[in-house]
Amino acid sequence: MTNYLTVAEVAELAKLSERTIRDWIAKGKLPAVRPGGVRRVRIAEHEFERVMRGAEPESSGEIAV
């Protein structure tokens, strides 16, 4: 089962601002999903780890927001 993180959690783990994380999502560097059409986005933990390792995100069928 995939574990999802909030923008705030990713920002804290990466020691970056939430604005930077949202910019990464907008630019497609960090894939994110809107579960159930809610306003908030979630980031799959494995995608966050992939980006932090410097690897390109893989297309997993998730919708970038």
BELHUJO-V32891 format. One record per residue. N is the residue number from 1. RES is the residue in one small letter. OMEGA is omega in degrees with one decimal (999 if undefined). Layout:
BEGIN
N/RES/OMEGA ; N/RES/OMEGA
END
This chain:
BEGIN
1/m/-178.6 ; 2/t/175.6 ; 3/n/-179.4 ; 4/y/-179.2 ; 5/l/174.1 ; 6/t/176.6 ; 7/v/179.7 ; 8/a/179.6 ; 9/e/179.0 ; 10/v/179.2 ; 11/a/179.5 ; 12/e/179.9 ; 13/l/-177.6 ; 14/a/-177.0 ; 15/k/178.1 ; 16/l/178.1 ; 17/s/175.6 ; 18/e/178.5 ; 19/r/178.5 ; 20/t/179.9 ; 21/i/178.1 ; 22/r/175.9 ; 23/d/178.0 ; 24/w/179.5 ; 25/i/-179.1 ; 26/a/-178.8 ; 27/k/178.9 ; 28/g/178.8 ; 29/k/-178.8 ; 30/l/179.6 ; 31/p/179.0 ; 32/a/179.6 ; 33/v/173.0 ; 34/r/-176.8 ; 35/p/176.8 ; 36/g/178.2 ; 37/g/179.1 ; 38/v/-177.7 ; 39/r/-176.6 ; 40/r/178.4 ; 41/v/176.8 ; 42/r/-179.0 ; 43/i/177.3 ; 44/a/-177.4 ; 45/e/-179.3 ; 46/h/176.9 ; 47/e/176.9 ; 48/f/179.5 ; 49/e/179.4 ; 50/r/179.3 ; 51/v/-179.2 ; 52/m/175.3 ; 53/r/179.5 ; 54/g/179.4 ; 55/a/176.3 ; 56/e/176.6 ; 57/p/178.4 ; 58/e/178.1 ; 59/s/-177.0 ; 60/s/-178.0 ; 61/g/177.8 ; 62/e/-177.1 ; 63/i/175.3 ; 64/a/-179.8 ; 65/v/999
END
